[in-house]
Amino acid sequence: MTEAFTVKSDAPDWIKDHTARYLESNGEDGHLWDPSERGGSGVVPTLLLVTMGRRSGDAITLPLIYG
């Protein structure tokens, strides 16, 4: 089912890597993300949010930090 998830080609590499890890592990690796690689601290929970472009109709997948 991962073919339904697409990341914009111009997305930052960390978003592409995070999304790939999340999908390849079925959420076991990637659900908890360590933002220290991007200058943050602590571990934060994430989910993958799929949105549909209003004009393009394209499905875009992005990690969303919550909690």
DSSP file (Angstrom, degrees, kcal/mol; ACC not computed):
  #  RESIDUE AA STRUCTURE BP1 BP2  ACC     N-H-->O    O-->H-N    N-H-->O    O-->H-N    TCO  KAPPA ALPHA  PHI   PSI    X-CA   Y-CA   Z-CA
    1    1 A M    >         0   0    0      0, 0.0     3,-2.0     0, 0.0     4,-0.3   0.000 360.0 360.0 360.0  -7.6    0.0    0.0    0.0
    2    2 A T  G >   +     0   0    0      1,-0.3     3,-1.7     2,-0.2    21,-0.1   0.716 360.0  75.4 -63.7 -19.1    3.0    2.3    0.2
    3    3 A E  G 3  S+     0   0    0      1,-0.3    -1,-0.3     3,-0.0     0, 0.0   0.727  86.5  63.3 -65.2 -18.3    2.5    3.3   -3.4
    4    4 A A  G <  S+     0   0    0     -3,-2.0     2,-0.6     2,-0.0    -1,-0.3   0.642  90.2  80.8 -77.1 -14.5   -0.4    5.5   -2.3
    5    5 A F    <   +     0   0    0     -3,-1.7     2,-0.4    -4,-0.3    55,-0.1  -0.830  60.8 176.3 -97.7 123.4    2.0    7.6   -0.2
    6    6 A T        -     0   0    0     -2,-0.6    55,-3.3    53,-0.1     2,-0.4  -0.972  16.8-157.5-128.2 143.5    3.9   10.3   -2.1
    7    7 A V        -     0   0    0     -2,-0.4    55,-0.1    53,-0.2    53,-0.1  -0.952  35.8-101.8-115.9 136.7    6.3   12.9   -1.0
    8    8 A K    >   -     0   0    0     -2,-0.4     3,-1.9    53,-0.3     8,-0.1  -0.275  26.7-127.9 -57.4 140.0    6.9   16.0   -3.0
    9    9 A S  T 3  S+     0   0    0      1,-0.3    -1,-0.1     7,-0.0     7,-0.0   0.763 108.6  53.0 -64.1 -24.8   10.2   15.8   -4.9
   10   10 A D  T 3  S+     0   0    0      2,-0.0    -1,-0.3     3,-0.0    -2,-0.1   0.297  82.0 121.0 -94.7  11.5   11.3   19.1   -3.6
   11   11 A A  S <  S-     0   0    0     -3,-1.9     5,-0.1     1,-0.1    -4,-0.0  -0.399  77.1 -90.5 -68.4 150.2   10.7   18.1    0.1
   12   12 A P    >>  -     0   0    0      0, 0.0     4,-1.8     0, 0.0     3,-0.8  -0.250  35.4-114.6 -59.0 150.9   13.7   18.3    2.4
   13   13 A D  H 3> S+     0   0    0      1,-0.2     4,-3.0     2,-0.2     5,-0.2   0.841 114.1  59.9 -58.0 -35.5   15.7   15.1    2.6
   14   14 A W  H 3> S+     0   0    0      1,-0.2     4,-2.3     2,-0.2    -1,-0.2   0.856 105.6  48.7 -65.9 -31.6   14.9   14.6    6.3
   15   15 A I  H <> S+     0   0    0     -3,-0.8     4,-2.5     2,-0.2     5,-0.2   0.918 112.6  47.7 -70.7 -43.1   11.2   14.5    5.4
   16   16 A K  H  X S+     0   0    0     -4,-1.8     4,-2.3     2,-0.2    -2,-0.2   0.935 115.6  45.0 -60.7 -46.6   11.8   12.0    2.6
   17   17 A D  H  X S+     0   0    0     -4,-3.0     4,-2.6     2,-0.2     5,-0.2   0.920 113.8  48.7 -64.5 -44.9   14.0    9.8    4.9
   18   18 A H  H  X S+     0   0    0     -4,-2.3     4,-2.4    -5,-0.2    -1,-0.2   0.926 112.8  47.6 -61.9 -45.5   11.6   10.0    7.8
   19   19 A T  H  X S+     0   0    0     -4,-2.5     4,-2.5     2,-0.2     5,-0.2   0.907 112.0  49.9 -63.7 -42.5    8.6    9.1    5.6
   20   20 A A  H  X S+     0   0    0     -4,-2.3     4,-2.8    -5,-0.2     5,-0.2   0.927 111.8  48.0 -62.4 -45.2   10.4    6.2    4.0
   21   21 A R  H  X S+     0   0    0     -4,-2.6     4,-1.6     1,-0.2     8,-0.4   0.920 112.2  50.1 -60.7 -43.7   11.5    4.8    7.4
   22   22 A Y  H  <>S+     0   0    0     -4,-2.4     5,-3.0    -5,-0.2     6,-0.2   0.930 115.6  41.5 -60.6 -48.0    7.9    5.1    8.8
   23   23 A L  H ><5S+     0   0    0     -4,-2.5     3,-1.1     1,-0.2    -2,-0.2   0.905 111.9  53.4 -70.2 -42.3    6.4    3.3    5.8
   24   24 A E  H 3<5S+     0   0    0     -4,-2.8    -1,-0.2     1,-0.3    -2,-0.2   0.803 116.6  39.3 -64.4 -28.8    9.0    0.6    5.5
   25   25 A S  T ><5S-     0   0    0     -4,-1.6     3,-1.5     4,-0.3    -1,-0.3   0.321 111.1-116.5-102.6   7.5    8.6   -0.4    9.2
   26   26 A N  T < 5S-     0   0    0     -3,-1.1    -3,-0.2     1,-0.3    -4,-0.1   0.848  77.4 -51.4  58.3  34.6    4.8    0.0    9.2
   27   27 A G  T 3><S+     0   0    0     -5,-3.0     4,-0.8     2,-0.3    -1,-0.3   0.311 117.1 108.1  89.7  -8.7    5.2    2.8   11.8
   28   28 A E  T <4 S+     0   0    0     -3,-1.5     2,-0.6    -6,-0.2     4,-0.3   0.890  85.9  38.0 -70.3 -37.1    7.5    1.0   14.2
   29   29 A D  T  4 S+     0   0    0     -8,-0.4    -4,-0.3    -7,-0.2    -2,-0.3  -0.960 124.0  28.2-111.4 115.0   10.5    3.0   13.2
   30   30 A G  T  4 S+     0   0    0     -2,-0.6    -8,-0.2     2,-0.5    -2,-0.1   0.077  89.6  94.9 123.3 -24.3    9.5    6.6   12.6
   31   31 A H  S  < S+     0   0    0     -4,-0.8    15,-2.8     1,-0.2     2,-0.7   0.957  92.9  43.2 -62.3 -47.2    6.5    6.9   14.9
   32   32 A L  E    S-A   45   0A   0     -4,-0.3    -2,-0.5    13,-0.2     2,-0.4  -0.895  86.7-165.8 -98.5 118.0    8.8    8.3   17.5
   33   33 A W  E     -A   44   0A   0     11,-3.2    11,-2.8    -2,-0.7    -2,-0.0  -0.867  17.3-144.1-110.9 136.5   11.2   10.8   15.8
   34   34 A D    >   -     0   0    0     -2,-0.4     3,-1.0     9,-0.2     9,-0.2  -0.858  11.5-169.7 -97.7 104.4   14.4   12.3   17.3
   35   35 A P  G > > +     0   0    0      0, 0.0     5,-2.6     0, 0.0     3,-2.1   0.409  62.8 100.1 -77.7   5.1   14.6   15.9   16.1
   36   36 A S  G > 5S+     0   0    0      6,-0.3     3,-1.4     1,-0.3     7,-0.1   0.808  73.9  64.3 -61.2 -26.8   18.2   16.3   17.4
   37   37 A E  G < 5S+     0   0    0     -3,-1.0    -1,-0.3     1,-0.3     4,-0.0   0.696 108.3  41.4 -67.1 -16.3   19.3   15.7   13.8
   38   38 A R  G < 5S-     0   0    0     -3,-2.1    -1,-0.3    -4,-0.1    -2,-0.2   0.178 132.1 -89.4-113.9  14.0   17.5   18.9   12.9
   39   39 A G  T < 5S+     0   0    0     -3,-1.4    -3,-0.2     1,-0.3    -2,-0.1   0.464  91.8 115.4  95.5   1.2   18.6   20.9   16.1
   40   40 A G      < -     0   0    0     -5,-2.6     2,-0.3     2,-0.1    -1,-0.3  -0.167  55.0-130.1 -90.2-171.6   15.7   19.9   18.3
   41   41 A S        +     0   0    0     -3,-0.1    -1,-0.0    -2,-0.1    -4,-0.0  -0.981  57.3  19.6-141.5 154.4   15.7   17.9   21.5
   42   42 A G  S    S-     0   0    0     -2,-0.3     2,-0.4    -8,-0.1    -6,-0.3   0.001  85.7 -72.9  78.5 172.3   13.8   15.0   22.9
   43   43 A V        -     0   0    0     -9,-0.2    -9,-0.2    -8,-0.1   -11,-0.0  -0.897  47.0-167.3-107.6 134.0   11.7   12.4   21.1
   44   44 A V  E     -A   33   0A   0    -11,-2.8   -11,-3.2    -2,-0.4     2,-0.2  -0.935  21.4-116.4-124.5 145.2    8.4   13.4   19.6
   45   45 A P  E     -A   32   0A   0      0, 0.0    21,-2.1     0, 0.0     2,-0.3  -0.531  35.7-175.7 -77.6 145.3    5.5   11.3   18.3
   46   46 A T  E     -B   65   0B   0    -15,-2.8     2,-0.3    19,-0.2    19,-0.2  -0.922  13.5-166.8-134.8 161.2    4.6   11.7   14.6
   47   47 A L  E     -B   64   0B   0     17,-1.9    17,-3.2    -2,-0.3     2,-0.6  -0.922  30.8-108.0-136.8 165.6    2.0   10.4   12.2
   48   48 A L  E     -B   63   0B   0     -2,-0.3     2,-0.5    15,-0.2    13,-0.0  -0.879  31.3-161.3 -99.1 123.6    1.8   10.5    8.4
   49   49 A L  E     -B   62   0B   0     13,-3.2    13,-2.4    -2,-0.6     2,-0.6  -0.901   1.5-159.5-106.2 126.5   -0.7   12.9    7.1
   50   50 A V  E     -B   61   0B   0     -2,-0.5     2,-0.3    11,-0.2    11,-0.2  -0.929  14.3-178.5-107.4 123.0   -2.0   12.6    3.5
   51   51 A T  E     -B   60   0B   0      9,-2.7     9,-2.9    -2,-0.6     2,-0.5  -0.846  21.1-133.1-117.5 156.0   -3.6   15.6    2.0
   52   52 A M  E     -B   59   0B   0     -2,-0.3     7,-0.2     7,-0.2     2,-0.2  -0.931  26.1-116.9-110.3 129.9   -5.1   16.2   -1.4
   53   53 A G     >  -     0   0    0      5,-2.8     4,-1.3    -2,-0.5     6,-0.0  -0.433  17.1-141.0 -63.8 132.1   -4.2   19.3   -3.4
   54   54 A R  T  4 S+     0   0    0     -2,-0.2    -1,-0.1     1,-0.2    -2,-0.0   0.904  98.5  22.0 -63.1 -42.3   -7.3   21.4   -3.9
   55   55 A R  T  4 S+     0   0    0      1,-0.1    -1,-0.2     3,-0.0    -2,-0.1   0.869 132.0  38.9 -92.2 -43.2   -6.4   22.3   -7.5
   56   56 A S  T  4 S-     0   0    0      2,-0.1    -2,-0.2     1,-0.1     3,-0.1   0.811  86.6-141.9 -80.7 -29.7   -4.0   19.5   -8.5
   57   57 A G     <  +     0   0    0     -4,-1.3     2,-0.2     1,-0.3    -3,-0.1   0.512  50.1 147.7  77.2   3.7   -5.8   16.6   -6.8
   58   58 A D        -     0   0    0     -6,-0.1    -5,-2.8     1,-0.1     2,-0.5  -0.484  49.2-128.0 -74.0 140.6   -2.4   15.2   -5.9
   59   59 A A  E     -B   52   0B   0     -7,-0.2     2,-0.4    -2,-0.2    -7,-0.2  -0.789  27.2-168.1 -86.7 128.6   -2.0   13.2   -2.7
   60   60 A I  E     -B   51   0B   0     -9,-2.9    -9,-2.7    -2,-0.5     2,-0.5  -0.972   7.8-151.6-121.5 132.6    0.9   14.6   -0.6
   61   61 A T  E     +B   50   0B   0    -55,-3.3   -53,-0.3    -2,-0.4   -11,-0.2  -0.900  20.7 168.2-106.9 129.6    2.3   12.8    2.4
   62   62 A L  E     -B   49   0B   0    -13,-2.4   -13,-3.2    -2,-0.5     2,-0.3  -0.994  36.5-115.0-136.9 144.1    3.9   14.7    5.2
   63   63 A P  E     -B   48   0B   0      0, 0.0     2,-0.5     0, 0.0   -15,-0.2  -0.620  31.0-156.9 -74.6 138.6    5.0   13.7    8.8
   64   64 A L  E     -B   47   0B   0    -17,-3.2   -17,-1.9    -2,-0.3     2,-0.4  -0.976   6.2-143.1-120.0 124.8    3.0   15.6   11.4
   65   65 A I  E     +B   46   0B   0     -2,-0.5     2,-0.3   -19,-0.2   -19,-0.2  -0.722  29.5 168.6 -86.3 133.2    4.4   16.0   14.9
   66   66 A Y              0   0    0    -21,-2.1    -2,-0.0    -2,-0.4     0, 0.0  -0.916 360.0 360.0-137.8 165.5    1.8   15.8   17.6
   67   67 A G              0   0    0     -2,-0.3    -1,-0.1   -23,-0.1   -21,-0.1   0.440 360.0 360.0  83.3 360.0    1.7   15.6   21.4
